[in-house]
């Protein structure tokens, strides 16, 4: 019997006092039915609200993917299926006959001020991010690529993308149609990335156009903040939930992500919601537990439909399911089925609709798949050995001996040493990577450019990976990192002593993801871009550990001779976590970037006009605008193939005229297009973009300007 099961046998007042991880004020009417009723209702609202975002995304993806695979992804069919599926998923996720999770599952009674505070933080975060929302629609990095992917789904409801070759007639053979984030493959164009986020964005696009599509990012960010508050309430204590939600909302990487369309946002909602569902499973009757275990597995598995590199984050879930199977817990099978179904859906979409993207990631994806296969095989072997009579008995005895021996304390010390090793890493290692592909060479040039701007030694092979722990300190502060280290060390010891069972999977996922991501982030090292790797699980996980470590300190003080200092210690801990985050975020919290792009693109579409076929002669303009013109303007667009001469270019123009359309030439300067006709400026934008920094957190913005010129060749 673990500690949580022992709690259920104590009198209600003692269980509430010992289970709570936060500081609880004395209740003058502990047996007042009205107080108990209010706590139950507040707990019910908090428990349900904080898993609702993940359940809604699960329902939407569950109906969207089959429609996309069938080439019939549209607003009517999607909503017709989504409404009943969402009702069933929410009903299953909320179903609870015993209501135990409203008290013990949330680690203590819940006050209305707790529920209201978590909701208020999420609502305020949403309002702030709506006001600061970026308009990244011109393809320069991932956010705009996702927007253009979703825009095509809005208009056509199927993949791959039609390059509209017929609009260029006989000149088609002299043209290329693809570019960064949009691969030309087999005569069609395949968008980069997985389809999970574009399918979510498409809902906003159907309801309110591109503007509403962009606002899906703040909505997803608010859902992540709300979900994190719920997980904090479950694992740390209800009174810490508002602090957790506020801390995550204040972090700069979270604010950056919620202002643009990044895949980490829905992935984080699915991860946090899935973990919350699994915590609730521990307190439910068998049938309700199985249902929620399936939904939890499905929520976690669908992360792959959003981010293919989520494979790494999900490996601890496989091991956890094996441990449940070894202990003959009835929830292991529905958890495994849900996880397999969600992950299988992601892999199916990836290898049928995004295959060129997965082939591009082959050097990192193949080892991840091999590691996943090895983990699955090892987990099956572990479960068989633990369940097999003589071997299982010996292994269980060995586990019991370990829990009573010195290993838990040694493991706790090892946790501190791991953090110390990451802190000392810059002193002993400088990470470099030789370029192997054209994309790598482009990244080398980009890093060298950033080094010149930042006044650093020029070394394009530098990855700055050895400084990854200091990235964390930039954004959450040294006090939070120290508290997280304390929390991780204490939890390591308690878990090996078979206590705090609700933390088994969350701790496994946080520890695994933090160590692997800090060791090898696998991303271009400029910030804020590189900070997106930390939001996936590292920063939320460390904040959760920091709050748990603070709550542990409060409990130690509360049950000592200095119990009167418990409230000041709790307040000091909350301030130590939130104040450094707020200080770092303040310079950029109210600074909008990437404004005006949507209006500029709409003006460009209007000036190009219907009935044209666009040839983009400047490589940078073609990279940025080929899919924008094709998707948002609905106008065929292409670029001259390498080596095309003047005569071939004239054949391109003649081929367009032969189809009955008018050719238009786009370039970055008047000189590039004026030889074919009068130059007209069709896009003019002056705005601000995020500063790009390599060795310190960004604290300002840079100017961003774009110009596009057009000419129409004479017949």
C-alpha positions as CSV (number, residue, x, y, z in Angstrom):
1,X,0.0,0.0,0.0
2,X,1.5,3.3,-1.1
3,X,1.2,6.6,0.8
4,X,-1.8,7.8,-1.2
5,X,-3.7,4.6,-0.3
6,X,-2.8,5.0,3.3
7,X,-4.2,8.5,3.3
8,X,-7.7,7.2,2.3
9,X,-7.9,5.2,5.5
10,X,-7.3,8.2,7.8
11,X,-10.1,10.3,9.3
12,X,-11.1,13.1,6.8
13,X,-9.5,15.9,8.7
14,X,-6.1,14.1,9.2
15,X,-6.1,13.0,5.5
16,X,-6.6,16.6,4.3
17,X,-3.9,17.9,6.6
18,X,-1.3,15.3,5.7
19,X,-2.1,15.2,2.0
20,X,-1.9,18.9,1.2
21,X,1.4,20.0,-0.2
22,X,0.7,23.6,0.2
23,X,0.2,25.7,3.3
24,X,-3.3,25.3,4.7
25,X,-4.9,27.9,6.9
26,X,-6.8,26.6,9.9
27,X,-10.5,25.8,9.1
28,X,-12.7,27.2,11.9
29,X,-15.6,25.0,10.8
30,X,-13.9,21.8,9.5
31,X,-17.1,19.8,9.6
32,X,-19.4,22.5,8.2
33,X,-21.5,20.9,5.4
34,X,-21.6,24.2,3.6
35,X,-17.8,24.4,3.6
36,X,-17.4,20.9,2.4
37,X,-20.0,21.4,-0.3
38,X,-18.2,24.6,-1.6
39,X,-14.9,22.7,-1.6
40,X,-16.4,19.9,-3.6
41,X,-18.0,22.2,-6.2
42,X,-14.8,24.3,-6.5
43,X,-12.7,21.2,-6.9
44,X,-15.1,19.8,-9.5
45,X,-14.8,23.0,-11.5
46,X,-11.1,23.1,-11.2
47,X,-10.6,19.4,-12.0
48,X,-12.8,19.6,-15.1
49,X,-11.7,23.0,-16.5
50,X,-8.0,22.0,-16.4
51,X,-8.4,18.9,-18.5
52,X,-11.0,20.3,-20.9
53,X,-8.5,22.0,-23.3
54,X,-6.7,18.6,-23.9
55,X,-10.0,16.7,-24.3
56,X,-11.3,19.3,-26.8
57,X,-8.1,19.0,-28.9
58,X,-8.3,15.2,-28.7
59,X,-11.9,15.4,-30.0
60,X,-11.0,17.8,-32.8
61,X,-8.0,15.8,-34.0
62,X,-10.0,12.6,-33.8
63,X,-12.5,13.9,-36.3
64,X,-10.1,16.0,-38.4
65,X,-7.5,13.4,-39.3
66,X,-9.9,10.8,-40.9
67,X,-11.4,13.7,-42.9
68,X,-8.0,14.9,-44.0
69,X,-6.9,11.4,-45.0
70,X,-10.2,11.1,-47.1
71,X,-9.6,14.5,-48.7
72,X,-12.8,15.8,-47.3
73,X,-11.6,18.2,-44.6
74,X,-14.1,21.0,-44.5
75,X,-16.0,23.1,-41.9
76,X,-19.4,21.3,-42.3
77,X,-18.2,17.7,-41.9
78,X,-15.7,18.7,-39.2
79,X,-18.3,20.5,-37.0
80,X,-21.0,17.9,-37.7
81,X,-18.6,15.2,-36.3
82,X,-16.9,17.3,-33.7
83,X,-19.9,18.3,-31.7
84,X,-21.0,14.7,-30.7
85,X,-17.5,13.5,-30.4
86,X,-16.5,16.4,-28.1
87,X,-19.6,15.7,-26.0
88,X,-18.7,12.1,-25.6
89,X,-15.0,12.8,-24.9
90,X,-15.9,15.5,-22.3
91,X,-18.5,13.3,-20.7
92,X,-16.0,10.4,-20.5
93,X,-13.2,12.6,-19.1
94,X,-15.5,14.2,-16.5
95,X,-17.2,11.0,-15.5
96,X,-16.6,10.2,-11.9
97,X,-18.9,8.3,-9.6
98,X,-16.9,8.5,-6.4
99,X,-15.7,12.2,-6.8
100,X,-12.6,11.3,-4.8
101,X,-10.4,13.3,-7.1
102,X,-12.2,16.5,-6.0
103,X,-10.5,16.1,-2.6
104,X,-7.7,13.7,-2.4
105,X,-6.9,13.7,-6.2
106,X,-6.3,17.4,-6.0
107,X,-4.3,16.9,-2.8
108,X,-6.5,18.9,-0.5
109,X,-9.7,20.8,-0.3
110,X,-10.2,23.4,-3.1
111,X,-11.4,26.9,-2.3
112,X,-13.3,29.0,-4.9
113,X,-10.5,31.6,-4.8
114,X,-8.1,29.0,-6.0
115,X,-10.3,28.0,-9.0
116,X,-11.1,31.7,-9.8
117,X,-7.4,32.7,-9.6
118,X,-6.3,30.0,-12.0
119,X,-9.0,30.9,-14.5
120,X,-8.2,34.6,-14.0
121,X,-4.5,34.1,-14.8
122,X,-5.4,32.1,-17.9
123,X,-7.9,34.8,-19.0
124,X,-5.4,37.6,-18.4
125,X,-2.7,35.7,-20.3
126,X,-5.1,35.3,-23.2
127,X,-6.1,39.0,-23.3
128,X,-2.4,40.0,-23.2
129,X,-1.4,37.7,-26.0
130,X,-4.3,38.8,-28.1
131,X,-3.2,42.4,-27.8
132,X,0.4,41.4,-28.6
133,X,-0.4,38.7,-31.2
134,X,2.1,38.6,-34.1
135,X,1.0,38.4,-37.7
136,X,3.6,36.0,-39.1
137,X,2.1,35.1,-42.5
138,X,5.2,35.7,-44.7
139,X,7.2,32.5,-44.7
140,X,10.5,33.2,-42.8
141,X,10.3,30.6,-40.0
142,X,7.9,28.0,-38.7
143,X,4.9,30.1,-37.6
144,X,4.1,31.4,-41.0
145,X,4.7,28.0,-42.5
146,X,2.0,26.6,-40.2
147,X,-0.4,29.4,-41.2
148,X,0.1,28.8,-44.9
149,X,-0.4,25.0,-44.3
150,X,-3.6,25.7,-42.5
151,X,-4.7,28.3,-45.2
152,X,-4.5,25.6,-47.9
153,X,-6.5,23.2,-45.7
154,X,-9.1,26.0,-45.3
155,X,-9.6,26.5,-49.0
156,X,-9.1,23.0,-50.3
157,X,-9.5,20.4,-47.5
158,X,-6.9,18.0,-48.8
159,X,-3.2,17.3,-49.3
160,X,-0.8,17.5,-51.2
161,X,-0.9,21.1,-52.4
162,X,-1.7,21.6,-56.1
163,X,1.1,23.7,-57.7
164,X,-1.3,24.8,-60.5
165,X,1.1,23.9,-63.3
166,X,-1.5,24.2,-65.9
167,X,-1.5,28.0,-65.3
168,X,2.0,28.2,-66.8
169,X,1.3,26.1,-70.0
170,X,4.4,25.0,-71.9
171,X,6.7,27.1,-69.7
172,X,6.0,24.7,-66.8
173,X,9.2,22.7,-67.5
174,X,11.4,25.7,-66.8
175,X,9.9,26.4,-63.3
176,X,10.2,25.2,-59.7
177,X,7.3,25.4,-57.4
178,X,8.6,24.4,-54.0
179,X,10.7,26.1,-51.4
180,X,11.5,26.2,-47.7
181,X,8.8,24.4,-45.7
182,X,7.0,23.4,-48.9
183,X,8.7,20.5,-50.7
184,X,8.2,19.8,-54.4
185,X,7.7,16.0,-54.6
186,X,6.3,14.0,-57.5
187,X,4.7,16.9,-59.2
188,X,2.9,18.1,-56.1
189,X,3.9,20.2,-53.1
190,X,4.1,18.7,-49.7
191,X,4.1,21.1,-46.7
192,X,6.7,20.7,-44.0
193,X,5.7,19.6,-40.5
194,X,2.9,17.4,-39.1
195,X,-0.7,18.3,-39.7
196,X,-1.9,18.5,-36.1
197,X,-1.4,22.2,-35.5
198,X,-2.7,23.2,-39.0
199,X,-5.8,21.3,-38.4
200,X,-6.4,23.2,-35.2
201,X,-5.6,26.5,-36.9
202,X,-8.0,25.7,-39.7
203,X,-10.9,25.9,-37.3
204,X,-10.1,29.6,-36.6
205,X,-9.6,30.2,-40.3
206,X,-13.1,28.8,-41.1
207,X,-14.7,30.9,-38.4
208,X,-12.9,34.2,-39.0
209,X,-10.3,34.1,-41.7
210,X,-6.6,34.5,-41.2
211,X,-7.0,37.0,-38.4
212,X,-9.0,34.4,-36.3
213,X,-6.4,31.7,-37.3
214,X,-3.7,33.8,-35.8
215,X,-5.7,34.2,-32.6
216,X,-5.7,30.5,-32.1
217,X,-2.2,30.8,-30.7
218,X,-3.2,32.9,-27.7
219,X,-6.1,30.6,-27.1
220,X,-3.9,27.5,-27.1
221,X,-1.4,29.4,-24.8
222,X,-4.2,30.2,-22.4
223,X,-5.2,26.5,-22.5
224,X,-1.7,25.5,-21.6
225,X,-1.6,27.9,-18.7
226,X,-4.9,26.6,-17.4
227,X,-3.8,23.0,-17.8
228,X,-0.6,23.7,-15.9
229,X,-2.5,25.2,-13.1
230,X,-4.6,22.0,-12.9
231,X,-1.5,19.7,-12.9
232,X,0.1,21.9,-10.2
233,X,-3.1,21.5,-8.1
234,X,-2.9,17.8,-8.5
235,X,0.8,17.3,-7.8
236,X,1.7,20.1,-5.5
237,X,-1.5,21.4,-3.9
238,X,-4.5,23.5,-4.8
239,X,-3.1,26.6,-3.1
240,X,0.0,26.5,-5.3
241,X,-2.1,26.2,-8.5
242,X,-2.4,30.0,-9.1
243,X,1.3,30.5,-8.5
244,X,2.1,27.8,-11.0
245,X,-0.2,29.2,-13.6
246,X,1.2,32.7,-13.1
247,X,4.8,31.5,-13.2
248,X,4.3,29.7,-16.5
249,X,2.3,32.7,-18.0
250,X,5.1,35.1,-17.1
251,X,7.9,33.2,-18.7
252,X,9.2,34.9,-21.9
253,X,9.3,31.7,-24.0
254,X,5.6,31.0,-23.2
255,X,4.7,34.6,-24.1
256,X,6.6,34.3,-27.4
257,X,5.0,31.1,-28.3
258,X,1.5,32.2,-27.5
259,X,1.9,35.2,-29.8
260,X,2.7,33.0,-32.9
261,X,1.6,29.7,-34.3
262,X,4.1,27.2,-32.9
263,X,3.4,23.5,-32.6
264,X,4.7,23.4,-29.0
265,X,1.5,25.0,-27.8
266,X,-1.0,22.2,-28.6
267,X,1.6,19.6,-27.7
268,X,2.0,21.1,-24.3
269,X,-1.8,21.2,-23.7
270,X,-2.0,17.5,-24.7
271,X,1.0,16.6,-22.4
272,X,-0.3,18.5,-19.4
273,X,-3.9,17.2,-19.8
274,X,-2.8,13.6,-20.3
275,X,-0.7,13.7,-17.1
276,X,-3.6,15.3,-15.2
277,X,-5.9,12.5,-16.4
278,X,-3.5,9.9,-15.2
279,X,-3.2,11.5,-11.7
280,X,-7.0,11.4,-11.5
281,X,-7.0,7.7,-12.4
282,X,-5.4,6.8,-9.1
283,X,-8.6,8.0,-7.2
284,X,-11.3,6.5,-9.4
285,X,-13.3,3.3,-9.5
286,X,-12.1,0.7,-12.0
287,X,-14.5,1.5,-14.9
288,X,-14.0,5.3,-14.7
289,X,-10.2,4.7,-14.2
290,X,-10.0,2.7,-17.4
291,X,-11.9,5.3,-19.4
292,X,-9.6,8.1,-18.2
293,X,-6.5,6.0,-18.7
294,X,-7.5,5.5,-22.3
295,X,-8.1,9.2,-22.8
296,X,-4.8,10.0,-21.1
297,X,-2.9,7.6,-23.4
298,X,-4.7,9.1,-26.5
299,X,-3.9,12.6,-25.4
300,X,-0.3,11.8,-24.9
301,X,0.0,9.7,-28.1
302,X,-1.5,12.5,-30.3
303,X,1.5,14.6,-29.4
304,X,3.1,12.9,-32.4
305,X,0.4,14.2,-34.7
306,X,1.5,17.7,-33.6
307,X,5.3,17.2,-33.2
308,X,7.1,14.2,-34.6
309,X,10.0,14.8,-32.1
310,X,7.5,14.1,-29.4
311,X,8.6,10.5,-29.8
312,X,11.4,11.2,-27.3
313,X,9.1,12.7,-24.7
314,X,6.7,9.7,-24.8
315,X,9.2,7.0,-24.1
316,X,8.7,7.2,-20.3
317,X,5.0,6.6,-20.8
318,X,5.8,3.3,-22.5
319,X,7.9,2.3,-19.4
320,X,5.2,3.5,-17.1
321,X,2.6,1.4,-18.9
322,X,4.9,-1.6,-18.5
323,X,5.2,-1.0,-14.8
324,X,1.4,-0.9,-14.5
325,X,1.2,-4.2,-16.4
326,X,3.8,-5.8,-14.2
327,X,1.8,-4.8,-11.1
328,X,-1.4,-6.1,-12.7
329,X,-3.1,-2.7,-12.6
330,X,-6.2,-2.8,-14.8
331,X,-5.4,0.6,-16.3
332,X,-2.3,-0.6,-18.2
333,X,-4.2,-1.9,-21.2
334,X,-6.4,1.1,-21.9
335,X,-3.4,3.4,-21.4
336,X,-1.4,1.4,-23.8
337,X,-4.2,1.2,-26.4
338,X,-4.8,5.0,-26.2
339,X,-1.1,5.7,-26.5
340,X,-0.7,3.3,-29.4
341,X,-3.8,4.7,-31.2
342,X,-2.6,8.3,-30.8
343,X,1.0,7.7,-31.7
344,X,-0.1,5.5,-34.6
345,X,-2.3,8.3,-36.0
346,X,0.7,10.6,-35.9
347,X,3.0,8.2,-37.7
348,X,0.3,7.4,-40.3
349,X,-0.2,11.1,-41.1
350,X,3.5,11.7,-41.2
351,X,4.4,8.9,-43.6
352,X,1.4,9.4,-45.9
353,X,1.0,13.2,-45.9
354,X,4.4,14.6,-44.7
355,X,6.9,12.0,-45.9
356,X,9.4,14.4,-47.4
357,X,9.6,16.2,-44.1
358,X,10.3,12.9,-42.2
359,X,12.9,12.0,-44.8
360,X,14.6,15.3,-44.2
361,X,14.6,14.5,-40.5
362,X,15.9,11.0,-41.2
363,X,19.3,11.4,-39.4
364,X,17.5,12.2,-36.2
365,X,14.2,10.4,-36.7
366,X,15.6,7.0,-37.5
367,X,17.7,6.8,-34.2
368,X,14.6,8.0,-32.3
369,X,12.4,5.2,-33.8
370,X,15.1,2.6,-33.1
371,X,15.3,3.8,-29.5
372,X,11.5,3.7,-29.2
373,X,11.6,0.1,-30.5
374,X,14.3,-0.8,-28.0
375,X,12.3,0.8,-25.2
376,X,9.1,-1.1,-26.2
377,X,11.0,-4.4,-26.4
378,X,12.8,-3.8,-23.1
379,X,9.5,-2.8,-21.4
380,X,7.7,-5.9,-22.6
381,X,10.6,-8.0,-21.2
382,X,10.6,-6.2,-17.9
383,X,6.8,-6.7,-17.5
384,X,7.1,-10.4,-18.3
385,X,10.0,-10.9,-15.8
386,X,8.2,-9.0,-13.1
387,X,5.0,-11.0,-13.6
388,X,6.7,-14.4,-13.9
389,X,6.5,-16.1,-10.5
390,X,10.1,-16.9,-9.2
391,X,11.8,-14.1,-11.1
392,X,9.1,-11.5,-10.2
393,X,9.3,-12.4,-6.6
394,X,13.1,-12.0,-6.5
395,X,12.9,-8.7,-8.3
396,X,10.2,-7.4,-6.0
397,X,12.3,-8.4,-3.0
398,X,15.3,-6.7,-4.6
399,X,13.2,-3.5,-5.0
400,X,12.1,-3.6,-1.4
401,X,15.7,-4.0,-0.3
402,X,16.8,-1.1,-2.5
403,X,14.0,1.1,-1.0
404,X,15.4,0.4,2.5
405,X,19.0,0.8,1.6
406,X,21.3,3.7,0.8
407,X,20.5,3.9,-2.9
408,X,17.6,6.4,-2.6
409,X,19.9,8.9,-0.8
410,X,22.7,8.3,-3.3
411,X,20.3,8.8,-6.2
412,X,19.2,12.1,-4.7
413,X,22.8,13.2,-4.5
414,X,23.2,12.1,-8.1
415,X,20.4,14.4,-9.2
416,X,22.2,17.3,-7.7
417,X,25.4,16.2,-9.5
418,X,23.7,16.1,-12.8
419,X,22.6,19.7,-12.5
420,X,26.1,20.6,-11.4
421,X,27.5,18.9,-14.4
422,X,25.3,20.9,-16.8
423,X,26.4,24.1,-14.9
424,X,30.1,23.2,-15.4
425,X,29.7,22.0,-19.0
426,X,30.8,25.3,-20.6
427,X,34.1,25.1,-18.8
428,X,35.0,21.7,-20.3
429,X,33.1,21.6,-23.7
430,X,32.4,23.8,-26.7
431,X,29.9,22.1,-28.9
432,X,30.5,22.4,-32.7
433,X,28.8,20.7,-35.6
434,X,30.2,20.5,-39.2
435,X,27.6,21.2,-41.9
436,X,26.5,18.2,-43.9
437,X,23.6,19.5,-45.9
438,X,22.6,22.6,-47.7
439,X,20.3,23.5,-44.8
440,X,23.2,23.1,-42.4
441,X,25.3,25.5,-44.5
442,X,22.5,28.1,-44.5
443,X,22.4,27.7,-40.7
444,X,26.2,28.3,-40.5
445,X,25.9,31.5,-42.5
446,X,23.0,32.6,-40.2
447,X,24.9,31.9,-37.0
448,X,27.9,33.8,-38.4
449,X,25.7,36.8,-39.2
450,X,24.3,36.7,-35.6
451,X,27.8,36.5,-34.2
452,X,28.8,39.6,-36.1
453,X,25.7,41.5,-34.8
454,X,26.3,40.3,-31.2
455,X,30.0,41.1,-31.3
456,X,31.1,37.5,-30.9
457,X,34.0,35.6,-32.4
458,X,33.0,34.2,-35.8
459,X,32.5,30.5,-35.7
460,X,29.5,29.3,-37.7
461,X,29.9,25.7,-36.5
462,X,29.2,26.8,-32.8
463,X,26.0,25.4,-31.5
464,X,26.1,27.0,-28.0
465,X,24.5,23.8,-26.7
466,X,26.9,23.7,-23.7
467,X,25.1,26.8,-22.3
468,X,21.6,25.1,-22.3
469,X,21.3,25.2,-18.5
470,X,22.0,28.9,-18.6
471,X,19.1,29.3,-21.1
472,X,16.9,27.9,-18.3
473,X,18.3,30.4,-15.8
474,X,17.7,33.3,-18.2
475,X,14.0,32.5,-18.3
476,X,13.1,31.2,-14.8
477,X,15.9,32.5,-12.6
478,X,18.5,30.9,-10.4
479,X,16.2,30.6,-7.3
480,X,13.6,28.6,-9.3
481,X,16.4,26.3,-10.6
482,X,17.8,25.7,-7.1
483,X,14.3,25.0,-5.8
484,X,13.7,22.6,-8.7
485,X,17.0,20.8,-8.0
486,X,15.9,20.4,-4.4
487,X,12.5,19.2,-5.4
488,X,14.0,16.7,-7.9
489,X,16.5,15.4,-5.3
490,X,13.8,14.9,-2.6
491,X,11.4,13.3,-5.1
492,X,14.0,10.9,-6.4
493,X,14.6,9.7,-2.8
494,X,10.9,9.4,-2.1
495,X,10.1,7.6,-5.3
496,X,12.8,5.0,-4.7
497,X,11.3,4.6,-1.3
498,X,8.0,3.9,-2.9
499,X,6.3,7.1,-1.8
500,X,4.6,9.9,-3.7
501,X,3.3,7.5,-6.3
502,X,1.3,10.1,-8.2
503,X,4.7,11.6,-9.3
504,X,6.1,8.5,-10.9
505,X,5.2,9.3,-14.6
506,X,5.4,13.1,-14.3
507,X,8.9,12.9,-12.8
508,X,10.0,10.3,-15.3
509,X,8.9,12.5,-18.2
510,X,10.3,15.7,-16.7
511,X,13.7,14.2,-15.9
512,X,14.1,12.4,-19.2
513,X,13.1,15.4,-21.3
514,X,15.1,17.9,-19.3
515,X,18.3,15.8,-19.5
516,X,18.0,14.9,-23.2
517,X,17.0,18.4,-24.3
518,X,19.6,20.2,-22.3
519,X,22.2,17.7,-23.6
520,X,21.2,18.2,-27.2
521,X,18.5,20.8,-28.0
522,X,18.9,20.2,-31.8
523,X,17.9,23.7,-32.8
524,X,19.5,26.8,-34.3
525,X,20.8,28.5,-31.1
526,X,19.5,32.0,-31.5
527,X,17.0,33.2,-29.0
528,X,14.0,33.5,-28.8
529,X,13.9,30.8,-31.4
530,X,15.9,28.2,-29.4
531,X,13.7,28.8,-26.3
532,X,10.8,27.0,-27.9
533,X,12.7,23.7,-27.1
534,X,12.5,24.6,-23.5
535,X,8.7,25.2,-23.5
536,X,7.9,21.7,-24.7
537,X,8.4,20.3,-21.2
538,X,11.6,21.6,-19.6
539,X,10.4,24.9,-18.3
540,X,7.0,23.7,-17.1
541,X,8.6,20.6,-15.5
542,X,11.2,22.6,-13.7
543,X,8.6,25.1,-12.5
544,X,6.5,22.2,-11.2
545,X,9.5,20.8,-9.4
546,X,10.4,24.2,-7.9
547,X,6.9,24.6,-6.5
548,X,6.9,21.1,-5.1
549,X,10.3,21.8,-3.5
550,X,8.9,25.1,-2.0
551,X,5.9,23.2,-0.7
552,X,8.1,20.6,0.8
553,X,10.1,23.3,2.7
554,X,6.8,24.8,3.9
555,X,5.7,21.4,5.2
556,X,9.0,20.9,7.0
557,X,8.6,24.3,8.7
558,X,5.0,23.8,9.5
559,X,5.5,20.6,11.4
560,X,8.5,21.9,13.3
561,X,8.9,24.3,16.3
562,X,9.0,27.2,13.8
563,X,5.5,26.5,12.5
564,X,4.6,30.2,12.6
565,X,7.2,30.9,9.9
566,X,5.4,28.6,7.5
567,X,3.4,31.4,5.9
568,X,6.4,33.7,5.4
569,X,8.4,30.8,3.9
570,X,5.5,30.0,1.5
571,X,5.3,33.6,0.4
572,X,9.1,33.9,0.0
573,X,9.1,30.7,-2.1
574,X,6.3,32.0,-4.3
575,X,8.1,35.3,-4.8
576,X,11.5,33.6,-5.4
577,X,9.9,31.7,-8.3
578,X,7.8,34.4,-9.9
579,X,9.7,37.7,-9.4
580,X,12.9,36.7,-11.4
581,X,10.6,35.5,-14.2
582,X,8.7,38.7,-14.2
583,X,11.8,40.9,-14.1
584,X,13.2,39.1,-17.2
585,X,9.9,39.3,-19.0
586,X,9.0,42.9,-18.3
587,X,11.1,44.6,-21.0
588,X,9.3,42.6,-23.8
589,X,6.0,41.8,-22.2
590,X,4.2,44.7,-23.7
591,X,6.3,45.0,-26.9
592,X,4.4,43.8,-30.0
593,X,6.3,42.4,-33.0
594,X,5.5,41.2,-36.5
595,X,2.6,43.7,-36.9
596,X,1.1,44.7,-40.2
597,X,2.0,41.6,-42.3
598,X,-1.6,40.5,-42.8
599,X,-2.7,43.9,-44.2
600,X,0.4,44.1,-46.4
601,X,-0.2,40.7,-47.9
602,X,-3.8,41.4,-48.5
603,X,-2.8,44.6,-50.3
604,X,-0.3,42.7,-52.4
605,X,-3.0,40.1,-53.4
606,X,-5.3,43.0,-54.5
607,X,-2.6,44.7,-56.5
608,X,-1.5,41.5,-58.3
609,X,-5.2,40.9,-59.2
610,X,-7.0,37.9,-60.7
611,X,-6.2,36.2,-64.0
612,X,-2.4,36.3,-63.5
613,X,0.3,33.7,-63.2
614,X,3.2,34.9,-61.1
615,X,6.9,34.3,-61.7
616,X,9.1,35.3,-58.7
617,X,12.7,36.0,-59.9
618,X,14.3,36.9,-56.6
619,X,15.2,33.7,-54.5
620,X,14.5,35.3,-51.1
621,X,11.1,36.7,-52.2
622,X,10.3,33.3,-53.8
623,X,11.1,31.5,-50.5
624,X,9.0,33.8,-48.5
625,X,6.0,34.4,-50.8
626,X,5.5,31.6,-53.3
627,X,3.1,29.7,-51.1
628,X,1.6,33.0,-49.8
629,X,0.6,34.0,-53.3
630,X,-0.6,30.5,-54.1
631,X,-2.5,30.0,-50.9
632,X,-3.7,33.4,-49.6
633,X,-4.1,35.1,-52.9
634,X,-5.3,32.1,-54.8
635,X,-2.9,33.0,-57.7
636,X,-0.5,30.5,-59.3
637,X,3.1,31.2,-58.4
638,X,6.5,29.7,-59.3
639,X,10.2,30.5,-59.7
640,X,12.6,30.0,-62.6
641,X,14.5,26.8,-62.3
642,X,18.3,27.0,-61.8
643,X,20.1,27.7,-65.1
644,X,17.1,29.2,-66.9
645,X,18.4,31.8,-69.4
646,X,16.7,34.8,-71.1
647,X,15.3,32.7,-74.0
648,X,13.8,30.1,-71.6
649,X,12.3,32.9,-69.5
650,X,10.6,34.2,-72.6
651,X,9.2,30.8,-73.2
652,X,7.8,30.8,-69.6
653,X,6.0,34.1,-70.4
654,X,4.7,32.8,-73.7
655,X,3.5,29.6,-72.0
656,X,1.5,31.7,-69.6
657,X,-0.1,33.8,-72.4
658,X,-1.0,30.6,-74.3
659,X,-3.2,29.6,-71.3
660,X,-5.1,32.9,-71.6
661,X,-3.6,34.3,-68.4
662,X,-1.4,37.3,-67.9
663,X,2.2,36.9,-66.6
664,X,3.4,39.0,-63.6
665,X,7.0,39.1,-62.4
666,X,7.8,39.7,-58.7
667,X,11.2,40.7,-57.4
668,X,12.8,42.4,-54.4
669,X,13.9,45.6,-56.3
670,X,12.6,47.6,-59.3
671,X,15.7,46.7,-61.3
672,X,14.9,42.9,-61.1
673,X,11.5,43.4,-62.8
674,X,11.7,46.7,-64.8
675,X,13.3,45.1,-67.9
676,X,9.9,43.4,-68.5
677,X,7.7,46.4,-67.8
678,X,6.9,49.3,-65.5
679,X,7.8,48.4,-61.9
680,X,5.1,48.8,-59.2
681,X,5.6,48.3,-55.5
682,X,3.0,45.7,-54.4
683,X,4.3,45.0,-50.8
684,X,5.8,47.6,-48.4
685,X,6.2,46.7,-44.8
686,X,8.1,48.4,-41.9
687,X,7.7,46.7,-38.6
688,X,9.7,45.2,-35.7
689,X,10.9,41.7,-35.1
690,X,12.3,39.9,-32.0
691,X,15.9,40.5,-31.3
692,X,18.1,37.5,-32.0
693,X,20.7,36.7,-29.3
694,X,23.2,33.9,-28.8
695,X,24.7,34.4,-25.3
696,X,22.1,36.4,-23.4
697,X,18.3,36.7,-23.2
698,X,16.8,39.1,-25.8
699,X,15.7,42.4,-24.3
700,X,14.7,44.4,-27.3
701,X,13.5,44.3,-30.9
702,X,15.0,44.8,-34.3
703,X,13.6,46.6,-37.4
704,X,12.1,44.4,-40.1
705,X,11.4,45.7,-43.6
706,X,10.0,43.9,-46.7
707,X,9.5,45.2,-50.2
708,X,8.2,43.4,-53.3
709,X,8.0,44.9,-56.8
710,X,5.9,43.7,-59.7
711,X,5.9,44.3,-63.4
712,X,3.6,43.0,-66.1
713,X,5.3,42.1,-69.4
714,X,3.7,43.5,-72.5
715,X,1.8,41.0,-74.7
